[in-house]
Amino acid sequence: MTVVTGPFVVSCIGAAGAAVLGMVVLGEPVTAARIFFVCLLLVAVVGLKATSGH
């Protein structure tokens, strides 16, 4: 993983985790858009890993 993608992966996982934690523990509204964008973050991380060439 390069110097640029490392912090991106960490921040995406943190953002997705905070969003899920807010929905599950804090009772924030669970909407289709929110779930879609959390999944989009995770797909971006997997996509970067799959195309990194390592």
N, C-alpha and C positions, 0 to 999 in steps of 0.2 A: 504494500500500500504506500502510495506516495505521500509526501509532506502535505499536499493539498487535500487529498481525500481522507486522511486520518481524522483531522478535526471535523470535517463534514460528517463523517460517519458517527462520530461521538455526539455531535450536536443533534443529528437526526434521531438517534436512538433516545437521547435525553428529551427531546421535544415530544416524540411519540409516547414515551413513557409518562411524561408529565400530563399529556392530554388524556391518556387512558386512566391514569391515577385520579385525575380530576373527575372523570365520568363515573368511575367505579366507587371511589371512596368519598368524594366531596359532593356527589349528587348533581354534578353539572349536566346540562341537557345532552342527551345522546341523539344526534341528528345524522341523517344519511350523509350530509356534506362533511361533517366532522369525521365520521368513520372513513369516508372516501379519502380524505386528505391524510389521515394517519396511515392508511394503507399505501397511499402514494409515496409517503416518506420512506416506508419500509421497502417498497419496490425500488426506489431510487438507490437505497443502500445495497440491495441485492444486485441490482444492475451494475453498479460501480464495481462491486467485487467480482462479478462474472466477467466483466470486460477489462479487468486490470491486467490480465496477462500473467498472473502469478500462479 
